Amino acid sequence: QVVNEANMTEEELETQHKRKEFIYIQKSAIELATEKGIKAGFEKGKLKGKLEGKLEGKLEMAQMMKKNGEAIDKISLYTGLSIAEIEQIT
């Protein structure tokens, strides 16, 4: 590379330098975008997990209440589940 650059004109060296700088900037942009994408994906997955966990807890509570003979409208009131959702619970 040093030998090749030694034989280049000033214009060619500048063009070579600009190419390297462009490649560096592009690589940096890709790395930054990748990091942001991973972080956004993690946050989205974390939120989805929390929501699934809350729903699972509501379903478990509704199932216990239903087994104990609680009225469906009362179960709906305490869990926030619809009557149709509660009726599907076994």
PyMOL Python script that loads the backbone (N, CA, C, O; Angstrom):
from pymol import cmd

cmd.read_pdbstr("""\
ATOM      1  N   GLN A   1       0.822  -1.191   0.000  1.00  0.00           N
ATOM      2  CA  GLN A   1       0.000   0.000   0.000  1.00  0.00           C
ATOM      3  C   GLN A   1       0.874   1.265   0.000  1.00  0.00           C
ATOM      4  O   GLN A   1       0.584   2.228  -0.710  1.00  0.00           O
ATOM      5  N   VAL A   2       1.929   1.250   0.792  1.00  0.00           N
ATOM      6  CA  VAL A   2       2.828   2.407   0.862  1.00  0.00           C
ATOM      7  C   VAL A   2       3.486   2.643  -0.491  1.00  0.00           C
ATOM      8  O   VAL A   2       3.611   3.785  -0.934  1.00  0.00           O
ATOM      9  N   VAL A   3       3.907   1.564  -1.147  1.00  0.00           N
ATOM     10  CA  VAL A   3       4.545   1.685  -2.456  1.00  0.00           C
ATOM     11  C   VAL A   3       3.541   2.225  -3.469  1.00  0.00           C
ATOM     12  O   VAL A   3       3.867   3.098  -4.274  1.00  0.00           O
ATOM     13  N   ASN A   4       2.318   1.698  -3.424  1.00  0.00           N
ATOM     14  CA  ASN A   4       1.291   2.184  -4.343  1.00  0.00           C
ATOM     15  C   ASN A   4       1.016   3.672  -4.134  1.00  0.00           C
ATOM     16  O   ASN A   4       0.888   4.420  -5.103  1.00  0.00           O
ATOM     17  N   GLU A   5       0.924   4.101  -2.884  1.00  0.00           N
ATOM     18  CA  GLU A   5       0.655   5.494  -2.590  1.00  0.00           C
ATOM     19  C   GLU A   5       1.828   6.392  -2.971  1.00  0.00           C
ATOM     20  O   GLU A   5       1.629   7.552  -3.331  1.00  0.00           O
ATOM     21  N   ALA A   6       3.029   5.872  -2.897  1.00  0.00           N
ATOM     22  CA  ALA A   6       4.209   6.662  -3.255  1.00  0.00           C
ATOM     23  C   ALA A   6       4.208   7.001  -4.740  1.00  0.00           C
ATOM     24  O   ALA A   6       4.762   8.025  -5.138  1.00  0.00           O
ATOM     25  N   ASN A   7       3.600   6.162  -5.557  1.00  0.00           N
ATOM     26  CA  ASN A   7       3.565   6.386  -6.993  1.00  0.00           C
ATOM     27  C   ASN A   7       2.351   7.207  -7.430  1.00  0.00           C
ATOM     28  O   ASN A   7       2.185   7.472  -8.620  1.00  0.00           O
ATOM     29  N   MET A   8       1.507   7.610  -6.486  1.00  0.00           N
ATOM     30  CA  MET A   8       0.295   8.339  -6.831  1.00  0.00           C
ATOM     31  C   MET A   8       0.548   9.846  -6.879  1.00  0.00           C
ATOM     32  O   MET A   8       1.441  10.383  -6.223  1.00  0.00           O
ATOM     33  N   THR A   9      -0.280  10.492  -7.685  1.00  0.00           N
ATOM     34  CA  THR A   9      -0.233  11.944  -7.724  1.00  0.00           C
ATOM     35  C   THR A   9      -0.966  12.477  -6.495  1.00  0.00           C
ATOM     36  O   THR A   9      -1.614  11.733  -5.759  1.00  0.00           O
ATOM     37  N   GLU A  10      -0.845  13.778  -6.299  1.00  0.00           N
ATOM     38  CA  GLU A  10      -1.520  14.393  -5.159  1.00  0.00           C
ATOM     39  C   GLU A  10      -3.037  14.218  -5.265  1.00  0.00           C
ATOM     40  O   GLU A  10      -3.708  13.977  -4.261  1.00  0.00           O
ATOM     41  N   GLU A  11      -3.567  14.340  -6.466  1.00  0.00           N
ATOM     42  CA  GLU A  11      -5.011  14.159  -6.690  1.00  0.00           C
ATOM     43  C   GLU A  11      -5.436  12.722  -6.380  1.00  0.00           C
ATOM     44  O   GLU A  11      -6.469  12.493  -5.751  1.00  0.00           O
ATOM     45  N   GLU A  12      -4.634  11.768  -6.825  1.00  0.00           N
ATOM     46  CA  GLU A  12      -4.948  10.362  -6.573  1.00  0.00           C
ATOM     47  C   GLU A  12      -4.899  10.050  -5.077  1.00  0.00           C
ATOM     48  O   GLU A  12      -5.734   9.305  -4.565  1.00  0.00           O
ATOM     49  N   LEU A  13      -3.922  10.620  -4.385  1.00  0.00           N
ATOM     50  CA  LEU A  13      -3.823  10.414  -2.939  1.00  0.00           C
ATOM     51  C   LEU A  13      -5.037  10.997  -2.228  1.00  0.00           C
ATOM     52  O   LEU A  13      -5.581  10.389  -1.306  1.00  0.00           O
ATOM     53  N   GLU A  14      -5.456  12.179  -2.665  1.00  0.00           N
ATOM     54  CA  GLU A  14      -6.618  12.805  -2.049  1.00  0.00           C
ATOM     55  C   GLU A  14      -7.876  11.979  -2.310  1.00  0.00           C
ATOM     56  O   GLU A  14      -8.706  11.801  -1.418  1.00  0.00           O
ATOM     57  N   THR A  15      -8.010  11.482  -3.527  1.00  0.00           N
ATOM     58  CA  THR A  15      -9.154  10.633  -3.861  1.00  0.00           C
ATOM     59  C   THR A  15      -9.135   9.364  -3.015  1.00  0.00           C
ATOM     60  O   THR A  15     -10.169   8.930  -2.507  1.00  0.00           O
ATOM     61  N   GLN A  16      -7.949   8.776  -2.869  1.00  0.00           N
ATOM     62  CA  GLN A  16      -7.795   7.567  -2.051  1.00  0.00           C
ATOM     63  C   GLN A  16      -8.174   7.861  -0.600  1.00  0.00           C
ATOM     64  O   GLN A  16      -8.860   7.067   0.044  1.00  0.00           O
ATOM     65  N   HIS A  17      -7.726   8.994  -0.102  1.00  0.00           N
ATOM     66  CA  HIS A  17      -8.035   9.389   1.276  1.00  0.00           C
ATOM     67  C   HIS A  17      -9.542   9.586   1.449  1.00  0.00           C
ATOM     68  O   HIS A  17     -10.108   9.155   2.453  1.00  0.00           O
ATOM     69  N   LYS A  18     -10.191  10.228   0.486  1.00  0.00           N
ATOM     70  CA  LYS A  18     -11.630  10.452   0.549  1.00  0.00           C
ATOM     71  C   LYS A  18     -12.396   9.133   0.525  1.00  0.00           C
ATOM     72  O   LYS A  18     -13.408   8.984   1.211  1.00  0.00           O
ATOM     73  N   ARG A  19     -11.914   8.181  -0.263  1.00  0.00           N
ATOM     74  CA  ARG A  19     -12.565   6.856  -0.303  1.00  0.00           C
ATOM     75  C   ARG A  19     -12.474   6.173   1.059  1.00  0.00           C
ATOM     76  O   ARG A  19     -13.460   5.632   1.561  1.00  0.00           O
ATOM     77  N   LYS A  20     -11.291   6.204   1.643  1.00  0.00           N
ATOM     78  CA  LYS A  20     -11.105   5.580   2.953  1.00  0.00           C
ATOM     79  C   LYS A  20     -11.988   6.261   4.003  1.00  0.00           C
ATOM     80  O   LYS A  20     -12.594   5.596   4.842  1.00  0.00           O
ATOM     81  N   GLU A  21     -12.051   7.584   3.946  1.00  0.00           N
ATOM     82  CA  GLU A  21     -12.877   8.327   4.893  1.00  0.00           C
ATOM     83  C   GLU A  21     -14.356   7.986   4.704  1.00  0.00           C
ATOM     84  O   GLU A  21     -15.087   7.824   5.681  1.00  0.00           O
ATOM     85  N   PHE A  22     -14.792   7.879   3.456  1.00  0.00           N
ATOM     86  CA  PHE A  22     -16.172   7.516   3.163  1.00  0.00           C
ATOM     87  C   PHE A  22     -16.491   6.126   3.706  1.00  0.00           C
ATOM     88  O   PHE A  22     -17.540   5.918   4.315  1.00  0.00           O
ATOM     89  N   ILE A  23     -15.597   5.188   3.487  1.00  0.00           N
ATOM     90  CA  ILE A  23     -15.796   3.816   3.982  1.00  0.00           C
ATOM     91  C   ILE A  23     -15.859   3.813   5.507  1.00  0.00           C
ATOM     92  O   ILE A  23     -16.701   3.127   6.087  1.00  0.00           O
ATOM     93  N   TYR A  24     -14.994   4.558   6.154  1.00  0.00           N
ATOM     94  CA  TYR A  24     -14.991   4.638   7.613  1.00  0.00           C
ATOM     95  C   TYR A  24     -16.317   5.199   8.126  1.00  0.00           C
ATOM     96  O   TYR A  24     -16.891   4.679   9.082  1.00  0.00           O
ATOM     97  N   ILE A  25     -16.795   6.263   7.482  1.00  0.00           N
ATOM     98  CA  ILE A  25     -18.060   6.878   7.888  1.00  0.00           C
ATOM     99  C   ILE A  25     -19.209   5.902   7.698  1.00  0.00           C
ATOM    100  O   ILE A  25     -20.087   5.808   8.555  1.00  0.00           O
ATOM    101  N   GLN A  26     -19.215   5.173   6.588  1.00  0.00           N
ATOM    102  CA  GLN A  26     -20.279   4.208   6.326  1.00  0.00           C
ATOM    103  C   GLN A  26     -20.266   3.069   7.352  1.00  0.00           C
ATOM    104  O   GLN A  26     -21.317   2.655   7.841  1.00  0.00           O
ATOM    105  N   LYS A  27     -19.084   2.575   7.670  1.00  0.00           N
ATOM    106  CA  LYS A  27     -18.973   1.514   8.678  1.00  0.00           C
ATOM    107  C   LYS A  27     -19.468   2.010  10.033  1.00  0.00           C
ATOM    108  O   LYS A  27     -20.169   1.291  10.745  1.00  0.00           O
ATOM    109  N   SER A  28     -19.103   3.228  10.383  1.00  0.00           N
ATOM    110  CA  SER A  28     -19.548   3.803  11.657  1.00  0.00           C
ATOM    111  C   SER A  28     -21.059   3.950  11.690  1.00  0.00           C
ATOM    112  O   SER A  28     -21.696   3.668  12.705  1.00  0.00           O
ATOM    113  N   ALA A  29     -21.630   4.391  10.576  1.00  0.00           N
ATOM    114  CA  ALA A  29     -23.087   4.552  10.506  1.00  0.00           C
ATOM    115  C   ALA A  29     -23.788   3.206  10.643  1.00  0.00           C
ATOM    116  O   ALA A  29     -24.818   3.102  11.309  1.00  0.00           O
ATOM    117  N   ILE A  30     -23.235   2.188  10.019  1.00  0.00           N
ATOM    118  CA  ILE A  30     -23.821   0.841  10.115  1.00  0.00           C
ATOM    119  C   ILE A  30     -23.732   0.326  11.545  1.00  0.00           C
ATOM    120  O   ILE A  30     -24.695  -0.245  12.058  1.00  0.00           O
ATOM    121  N   GLU A  31     -22.602   0.519  12.187  1.00  0.00           N
ATOM    122  CA  GLU A  31     -22.443   0.072  13.571  1.00  0.00           C
ATOM    123  C   GLU A  31     -23.429   0.789  14.501  1.00  0.00           C
ATOM    124  O   GLU A  31     -24.033   0.166  15.374  1.00  0.00           O
ATOM    125  N   LEU A  32     -23.583   2.088  14.308  1.00  0.00           N
ATOM    126  CA  LEU A  32     -24.502   2.867  15.141  1.00  0.00           C
ATOM    127  C   LEU A  32     -25.943   2.403  14.916  1.00  0.00           C
ATOM    128  O   LEU A  32     -26.701   2.226  15.870  1.00  0.00           O
ATOM    129  N   ALA A  33     -26.311   2.209  13.656  1.00  0.00           N
ATOM    130  CA  ALA A  33     -27.671   1.755  13.343  1.00  0.00           C
ATOM    131  C   ALA A  33     -27.927   0.370  13.924  1.00  0.00           C
ATOM    132  O   ALA A  33     -29.022   0.091  14.410  1.00  0.00           O
ATOM    133  N   THR A  34     -26.926  -0.489  13.874  1.00  0.00           N
ATOM    134  CA  THR A  34     -27.056  -1.838  14.429  1.00  0.00           C
ATOM    135  C   THR A  34     -27.268  -1.768  15.939  1.00  0.00           C
ATOM    136  O   THR A  34     -28.136  -2.451  16.483  1.00  0.00           O
ATOM    137  N   GLU A  35     -26.476  -0.945  16.606  1.00  0.00           N
ATOM    138  CA  GLU A  35     -26.625  -0.792  18.061  1.00  0.00           C
ATOM    139  C   GLU A  35     -28.010  -0.262  18.414  1.00  0.00           C
ATOM    140  O   GLU A  35     -28.649  -0.751  19.346  1.00  0.00           O
ATOM    141  N   LYS A  36     -28.470   0.739  17.667  1.00  0.00           N
ATOM    142  CA  LYS A  36     -29.800   1.300  17.929  1.00  0.00           C
ATOM    143  C   LYS A  36     -30.883   0.255  17.680  1.00  0.00           C
ATOM    144  O   LYS A  36     -31.847   0.162  18.441  1.00  0.00           O
ATOM    145  N   GLY A  37     -30.726  -0.526  16.623  1.00  0.00           N
ATOM    146  CA  GLY A  37     -31.698  -1.566  16.306  1.00  0.00           C
ATOM    147  C   GLY A  37     -31.758  -2.638  17.379  1.00  0.00           C
ATOM    148  O   GLY A  37     -32.841  -3.087  17.754  1.00  0.00           O
ATOM    149  N   ILE A  38     -30.614  -3.044  17.866  1.00  0.00           N
ATOM    150  CA  ILE A  38     -30.567  -4.050  18.929  1.00  0.00           C
ATOM    151  C   ILE A  38     -31.225  -3.509  20.195  1.00  0.00           C
ATOM    152  O   ILE A  38     -31.998  -4.211  20.847  1.00  0.00           O
ATOM    153  N   LYS A  39     -30.918  -2.265  20.537  1.00  0.00           N
ATOM    154  CA  LYS A  39     -31.501  -1.656  21.738  1.00  0.00           C
ATOM    155  C   LYS A  39     -33.017  -1.544  21.602  1.00  0.00           C
ATOM    156  O   LYS A  39     -33.752  -1.857  22.539  1.00  0.00           O
ATOM    157  N   ALA A  40     -33.482  -1.099  20.437  1.00  0.00           N
ATOM    158  CA  ALA A  40     -34.923  -0.971  20.213  1.00  0.00           C
ATOM    159  C   ALA A  40     -35.600  -2.337  20.273  1.00  0.00           C
ATOM    160  O   ALA A  40     -36.685  -2.469  20.838  1.00  0.00           O
ATOM    161  N   GLY A  41     -34.967  -3.346  19.696  1.00  0.00           N
ATOM    162  CA  GLY A  41     -35.512  -4.701  19.742  1.00  0.00           C
ATOM    163  C   GLY A  41     -35.587  -5.240  21.155  1.00  0.00           C
ATOM    164  O   GLY A  41     -36.561  -5.891  21.532  1.00  0.00           O
ATOM    165  N   PHE A  42     -34.559  -4.966  21.932  1.00  0.00           N
ATOM    166  CA  PHE A  42     -34.542  -5.404  23.330  1.00  0.00           C
ATOM    167  C   PHE A  42     -35.676  -4.755  24.106  1.00  0.00           C
ATOM    168  O   PHE A  42     -36.392  -5.427  24.850  1.00  0.00           O
ATOM    169  N   GLU A  43     -35.841  -3.443  23.932  1.00  0.00           N
ATOM    170  CA  GLU A  43     -36.902  -2.723  24.644  1.00  0.00           C
ATOM    171  C   GLU A  43     -38.284  -3.234  24.226  1.00  0.00           C
ATOM    172  O   GLU A  43     -39.176  -3.389  25.060  1.00  0.00           O
ATOM    173  N   LYS A  44     -38.447  -3.488  22.943  1.00  0.00           N
ATOM    174  CA  LYS A  44     -39.731  -3.999  22.450  1.00  0.00           C
ATOM    175  C   LYS A  44     -40.015  -5.385  23.041  1.00  0.00           C
ATOM    176  O   LYS A  44     -41.140  -5.673  23.450  1.00  0.00           O
ATOM    177  N   GLY A  45     -39.002  -6.228  23.083  1.00  0.00           N
ATOM    178  CA  GLY A  45     -39.155  -7.565  23.656  1.00  0.00           C
ATOM    179  C   GLY A  45     -39.450  -7.522  25.144  1.00  0.00           C
ATOM    180  O   GLY A  45     -40.243  -8.311  25.657  1.00  0.00           O
ATOM    181  N   LYS A  46     -38.806  -6.598  25.827  1.00  0.00           N
ATOM    182  CA  LYS A  46     -39.017  -6.433  27.268  1.00  0.00           C
ATOM    183  C   LYS A  46     -40.467  -6.016  27.539  1.00  0.00           C
ATOM    184  O   LYS A  46     -41.115  -6.557  28.436  1.00  0.00           O
ATOM    185  N   LEU A  47     -40.965  -5.064  26.771  1.00  0.00           N
ATOM    186  CA  LEU A  47     -42.348  -4.603  26.926  1.00  0.00           C
ATOM    187  C   LEU A  47     -43.325  -5.723  26.615  1.00  0.00           C
ATOM    188  O   LEU A  47     -44.311  -5.913  27.327  1.00  0.00           O
ATOM    189  N   LYS A  48     -43.049  -6.466  25.547  1.00  0.00           N
ATOM    190  CA  LYS A  48     -43.930  -7.576  25.167  1.00  0.00           C
ATOM    191  C   LYS A  48     -43.969  -8.620  26.275  1.00  0.00           C
ATOM    192  O   LYS A  48     -45.033  -9.158  26.583  1.00  0.00           O
ATOM    193  N   GLY A  49     -42.824  -8.909  26.872  1.00  0.00           N
ATOM    194  CA  GLY A  49     -42.764  -9.875  27.970  1.00  0.00           C
ATOM    195  C   GLY A  49     -43.558  -9.423  29.181  1.00  0.00           C
ATOM    196  O   GLY A  49     -44.238 -10.225  29.822  1.00  0.00           O
ATOM    197  N   LYS A  50     -43.470  -8.128  29.493  1.00  0.00           N
ATOM    198  CA  LYS A  50     -44.235  -7.608  30.633  1.00  0.00           C
ATOM    199  C   LYS A  50     -45.733  -7.745  30.380  1.00  0.00           C
ATOM    200  O   LYS A  50     -46.486  -8.165  31.258  1.00  0.00           O
ATOM    201  N   LEU A  51     -46.153  -7.386  29.172  1.00  0.00           N
ATOM    202  CA  LEU A  51     -47.581  -7.465  28.842  1.00  0.00           C
ATOM    203  C   LEU A  51     -48.084  -8.910  28.888  1.00  0.00           C
ATOM    204  O   LEU A  51     -49.178  -9.179  29.383  1.00  0.00           O
ATOM    205  N   GLU A  52     -47.275  -9.832  28.367  1.00  0.00           N
ATOM    206  CA  GLU A  52     -47.658 -11.246  28.401  1.00  0.00           C
ATOM    207  C   GLU A  52     -47.736 -11.749  29.833  1.00  0.00           C
ATOM    208  O   GLU A  52     -48.625 -12.529  30.174  1.00  0.00           O
ATOM    209  N   GLY A  53     -46.808 -11.305  30.670  1.00  0.00           N
ATOM    210  CA  GLY A  53     -46.808 -11.704  32.074  1.00  0.00           C
ATOM    211  C   GLY A  53     -48.031 -11.194  32.813  1.00  0.00           C
ATOM    212  O   GLY A  53     -48.616 -11.911  33.625  1.00  0.00           O
ATOM    213  N   LYS A  54     -48.422  -9.953  32.535  1.00  0.00           N
ATOM    214  CA  LYS A  54     -49.614  -9.396  33.178  1.00  0.00           C
ATOM    215  C   LYS A  54     -50.859 -10.168  32.755  1.00  0.00           C
ATOM    216  O   LYS A  54     -51.719 -10.475  33.581  1.00  0.00           O
ATOM    217  N   LEU A  55     -50.951 -10.478  31.466  1.00  0.00           N
ATOM    218  CA  LEU A  55     -52.107 -11.224  30.973  1.00  0.00           C
ATOM    219  C   LEU A  55     -52.147 -12.612  31.604  1.00  0.00           C
ATOM    220  O   LEU A  55     -53.211 -13.090  31.998  1.00  0.00           O
ATOM    221  N   GLU A  56     -51.001 -13.249  31.697  1.00  0.00           N
ATOM    222  CA  GLU A  56     -50.940 -14.575  32.304  1.00  0.00           C
ATOM    223  C   GLU A  56     -51.405 -14.522  33.765  1.00  0.00           C
ATOM    224  O   GLU A  56     -52.127 -15.409  34.219  1.00  0.00           O
ATOM    225  N   GLY A  57     -50.993 -13.485  34.494  1.00  0.00           N
ATOM    226  CA  GLY A  57     -51.425 -13.324  35.884  1.00  0.00           C
ATOM    227  C   GLY A  57     -52.928 -13.124  35.996  1.00  0.00           C
ATOM    228  O   GLY A  57     -53.570 -13.680  36.886  1.00  0.00           O
ATOM    229  N   LYS A  58     -53.486 -12.330  35.092  1.00  0.00           N
ATOM    230  CA  LYS A  58     -54.934 -12.105  35.090  1.00  0.00           C
ATOM    231  C   LYS A  58     -55.683 -13.399  34.806  1.00  0.00           C
ATOM    232  O   LYS A  58     -56.704 -13.688  35.430  1.00  0.00           O
ATOM    233  N   LEU A  59     -55.168 -14.170  33.862  1.00  0.00           N
ATOM    234  CA  LEU A  59     -55.823 -15.437  33.525  1.00  0.00           C
ATOM    235  C   LEU A  59     -55.770 -16.423  34.695  1.00  0.00           C
ATOM    236  O   LEU A  59     -56.739 -17.132  34.966  1.00  0.00           O
ATOM    237  N   GLU A  60     -54.634 -16.455  35.377  1.00  0.00           N
ATOM    238  CA  GLU A  60     -54.506 -17.340  36.536  1.00  0.00           C
ATOM    239  C   GLU A  60     -55.469 -16.927  37.644  1.00  0.00           C
ATOM    240  O   GLU A  60     -56.108 -17.773  38.269  1.00  0.00           O
ATOM    241  N   MET A  61     -55.569 -15.626  37.881  1.00  0.00           N
ATOM    242  CA  MET A  61     -56.478 -15.140  38.910  1.00  0.00           C
ATOM    243  C   MET A  61     -57.925 -15.473  38.529  1.00  0.00           C
ATOM    244  O   MET A  61     -58.706 -15.931  39.363  1.00  0.00           O
ATOM    245  N   ALA A  62     -58.263 -15.243  37.286  1.00  0.00           N
ATOM    246  CA  ALA A  62     -59.626 -15.532  36.824  1.00  0.00           C
ATOM    247  C   ALA A  62     -59.936 -17.014  36.957  1.00  0.00           C
ATOM    248  O   ALA A  62     -61.048 -17.392  37.327  1.00  0.00           O
ATOM    249  N   GLN A  63     -58.954 -17.849  36.656  1.00  0.00           N
ATOM    250  CA  GLN A  63     -59.153 -19.297  36.757  1.00  0.00           C
ATOM    251  C   GLN A  63     -59.418 -19.695  38.207  1.00  0.00           C
ATOM    252  O   GLN A  63     -60.318 -20.491  38.474  1.00  0.00           O
ATOM    253  N   MET A  64     -58.650 -19.153  39.137  1.00  0.00           N
ATOM    254  CA  MET A  64     -58.863 -19.464  40.553  1.00  0.00           C
ATOM    255  C   MET A  64     -60.223 -18.964  41.034  1.00  0.00           C
ATOM    256  O   MET A  64     -60.937 -19.668  41.748  1.00  0.00           O
ATOM    257  N   MET A  65     -60.569 -17.745  40.636  1.00  0.00           N
ATOM    258  CA  MET A  65     -61.854 -17.179  41.056  1.00  0.00           C
ATOM    259  C   MET A  65     -63.016 -18.005  40.495  1.00  0.00           C
ATOM    260  O   MET A  65     -64.017 -18.240  41.172  1.00  0.00           O
ATOM    261  N   LYS A  66     -62.859 -18.428  39.263  1.00  0.00           N
ATOM    262  CA  LYS A  66     -63.917 -19.223  38.624  1.00  0.00           C
ATOM    263  C   LYS A  66     -64.078 -20.561  39.339  1.00  0.00           C
ATOM    264  O   LYS A  66     -65.197 -21.025  39.560  1.00  0.00           O
ATOM    265  N   LYS A  67     -62.939 -21.184  39.704  1.00  0.00           N
ATOM    266  CA  LYS A  67     -62.981 -22.459  40.432  1.00  0.00           C
ATOM    267  C   LYS A  67     -63.640 -22.295  41.796  1.00  0.00           C
ATOM    268  O   LYS A  67     -64.284 -23.218  42.295  1.00  0.00           O
ATOM    269  N   ASN A  68     -63.480 -21.115  42.400  1.00  0.00           N
ATOM    270  CA  ASN A  68     -64.067 -20.846  43.708  1.00  0.00           C
ATOM    271  C   ASN A  68     -65.513 -20.357  43.623  1.00  0.00           C
ATOM    272  O   ASN A  68     -66.113 -19.979  44.629  1.00  0.00           O
ATOM    273  N   GLY A  69     -66.057 -20.371  42.417  1.00  0.00           N
ATOM    274  CA  GLY A  69     -67.463 -20.058  42.240  1.00  0.00           C
ATOM    275  C   GLY A  69     -67.810 -18.581  42.180  1.00  0.00           C
ATOM    276  O   GLY A  69     -68.976 -18.224  42.349  1.00  0.00           O
ATOM    277  N   GLU A  70     -66.852 -17.726  41.948  1.00  0.00           N
ATOM    278  CA  GLU A  70     -67.130 -16.290  41.840  1.00  0.00           C
ATOM    279  C   GLU A  70     -67.935 -16.015  40.565  1.00  0.00           C
ATOM    280  O   GLU A  70     -67.812 -16.733  39.573  1.00  0.00           O
ATOM    281  N   ALA A  71     -68.733 -14.997  40.608  1.00  0.00           N
ATOM    282  CA  ALA A  71     -69.541 -14.605  39.457  1.00  0.00           C
ATOM    283  C   ALA A  71     -68.639 -14.058  38.352  1.00  0.00           C
ATOM    284  O   ALA A  71     -67.641 -13.390  38.619  1.00  0.00           O
ATOM    285  N   ILE A  72     -69.006 -14.352  37.124  1.00  0.00           N
ATOM    286  CA  ILE A  72     -68.196 -13.941  35.978  1.00  0.00           C
ATOM    287  C   ILE A  72     -68.058 -12.418  35.910  1.00  0.00           C
ATOM    288  O   ILE A  72     -66.982 -11.913  35.589  1.00  0.00           O
ATOM    289  N   ASP A  73     -69.123 -11.689  36.203  1.00  0.00           N
ATOM    290  CA  ASP A  73     -69.024 -10.228  36.141  1.00  0.00           C
ATOM    291  C   ASP A  73     -68.060  -9.685  37.204  1.00  0.00           C
ATOM    292  O   ASP A  73     -67.393  -8.674  36.981  1.00  0.00           O
ATOM    293  N   LYS A  74     -67.988 -10.353  38.351  1.00  0.00           N
ATOM    294  CA  LYS A  74     -67.049  -9.957  39.402  1.00  0.00           C
ATOM    295  C   LYS A  74     -65.613 -10.267  38.964  1.00  0.00           C
ATOM    296  O   LYS A  74     -64.700  -9.470  39.183  1.00  0.00           O
ATOM    297  N   ILE A  75     -65.431 -11.423  38.349  1.00  0.00           N
ATOM    298  CA  ILE A  75     -64.101 -11.805  37.847  1.00  0.00           C
ATOM    299  C   ILE A  75     -63.646 -10.781  36.805  1.00  0.00           C
ATOM    300  O   ILE A  75     -62.491 -10.356  36.799  1.00  0.00           O
ATOM    301  N   SER A  76     -64.559 -10.399  35.939  1.00  0.00           N
ATOM    302  CA  SER A  76     -64.252  -9.410  34.899  1.00  0.00           C
ATOM    303  C   SER A  76     -63.857  -8.082  35.522  1.00  0.00           C
ATOM    304  O   SER A  76     -62.915  -7.432  35.067  1.00  0.00           O
ATOM    305  N   LEU A  77     -64.569  -7.685  36.551  1.00  0.00           N
ATOM    306  CA  LEU A  77     -64.290  -6.424  37.234  1.00  0.00           C
ATOM    307  C   LEU A  77     -62.890  -6.425  37.841  1.00  0.00           C
ATOM    308  O   LEU A  77     -62.156  -5.445  37.705  1.00  0.00           O
ATOM    309  N   TYR A  78     -62.512  -7.519  38.509  1.00  0.00           N
ATOM    310  CA  TYR A  78     -61.222  -7.582  39.200  1.00  0.00           C
ATOM    311  C   TYR A  78     -60.034  -7.828  38.267  1.00  0.00           C
ATOM    312  O   TYR A  78     -58.924  -7.376  38.547  1.00  0.00           O
ATOM    313  N   THR A  79     -60.261  -8.534  37.173  1.00  0.00           N
ATOM    314  CA  THR A  79     -59.146  -8.873  36.287  1.00  0.00           C
ATOM    315  C   THR A  79     -59.033  -7.973  35.065  1.00  0.00           C
ATOM    316  O   THR A  79     -57.962  -7.846  34.473  1.00  0.00           O
ATOM    317  N   GLY A  80     -60.142  -7.352  34.694  1.00  0.00           N
ATOM    318  CA  GLY A  80     -60.136  -6.544  33.477  1.00  0.00           C
ATOM    319  C   GLY A  80     -60.328  -7.369  32.222  1.00  0.00           C
ATOM    320  O   GLY A  80     -60.282  -6.843  31.110  1.00  0.00           O
ATOM    321  N   LEU A  81     -60.544  -8.674  32.401  1.00  0.00           N
ATOM    322  CA  LEU A  81     -60.786  -9.554  31.257  1.00  0.00           C
ATOM    323  C   LEU A  81     -62.244  -9.436  30.829  1.00  0.00           C
ATOM    324  O   LEU A  81     -63.122  -9.118  31.631  1.00  0.00           O
ATOM    325  N   SER A  82     -62.480  -9.698  29.552  1.00  0.00           N
ATOM    326  CA  SER A  82     -63.860  -9.659  29.074  1.00  0.00           C
ATOM    327  C   SER A  82     -64.584 -10.918  29.532  1.00  0.00           C
ATOM    328  O   SER A  82     -63.957 -11.920  29.874  1.00  0.00           O
ATOM    329  N   ILE A  83     -65.914 -10.852  29.534  1.00  0.00           N
ATOM    330  CA  ILE A  83     -66.723 -12.016  29.925  1.00  0.00           C
ATOM    331  C   ILE A  83     -66.450 -13.176  28.982  1.00  0.00           C
ATOM    332  O   ILE A  83     -66.380 -14.326  29.415  1.00  0.00           O
ATOM    333  N   ALA A  84     -66.296 -12.884  27.699  1.00  0.00           N
ATOM    334  CA  ALA A  84     -65.996 -13.934  26.721  1.00  0.00           C
ATOM    335  C   ALA A  84     -64.673 -14.621  27.032  1.00  0.00           C
ATOM    336  O   ALA A  84     -64.572 -15.843  26.920  1.00  0.00           O
ATOM    337  N   GLU A  85     -63.660 -13.855  27.420  1.00  0.00           N
ATOM    338  CA  GLU A  85     -62.366 -14.434  27.771  1.00  0.00           C
ATOM    339  C   GLU A  85     -62.492 -15.323  29.009  1.00  0.00           C
ATOM    340  O   GLU A  85     -61.886 -16.392  29.076  1.00  0.00           O
ATOM    341  N   ILE A  86     -63.272 -14.881  29.975  1.00  0.00           N
ATOM    342  CA  ILE A  86     -63.431 -15.631  31.214  1.00  0.00           C
ATOM    343  C   ILE A  86     -64.196 -16.920  30.957  1.00  0.00           C
ATOM    344  O   ILE A  86     -63.869 -17.964  31.521  1.00  0.00           O
ATOM    345  N   GLU A  87     -65.203 -16.851  30.115  1.00  0.00           N
ATOM    346  CA  GLU A  87     -65.989 -18.041  29.799  1.00  0.00           C
ATOM    347  C   GLU A  87     -65.154 -19.106  29.107  1.00  0.00           C
ATOM    348  O   GLU A  87     -65.486 -20.287  29.201  1.00  0.00           O
ATOM    349  N   GLN A  88     -64.103 -18.740  28.429  1.00  0.00           N
ATOM    350  CA  GLN A  88     -63.226 -19.702  27.747  1.00  0.00           C
ATOM    351  C   GLN A  88     -62.276 -20.409  28.692  1.00  0.00           C
ATOM    352  O   GLN A  88     -61.715 -21.450  28.348  1.00  0.00           O
ATOM    353  N   ILE A  89     -62.092 -19.856  29.877  1.00  0.00           N
ATOM    354  CA  ILE A  89     -61.159 -20.446  30.854  1.00  0.00           C
ATOM    355  C   ILE A  89     -61.757 -21.727  31.404  1.00  0.00           C
ATOM    356  O   ILE A  89     -62.932 -21.783  31.767  1.00  0.00           O
ATOM    357  N   THR A  90     -60.927 -22.748  31.455  1.00  0.00           N
ATOM    358  CA  THR A  90     -61.389 -24.053  31.994  1.00  0.00           C
ATOM    359  C   THR A  90     -60.939 -24.251  33.416  1.00  0.00           C
ATOM    360  O   THR A  90     -61.235 -25.282  34.020  1.00  0.00           O
TER     361      THR A  90
END
""", "prot")
cmd.dss("prot")
cmd.show_as("cartoon", "prot")
cmd.util.cbc("prot")
cmd.orient("prot")
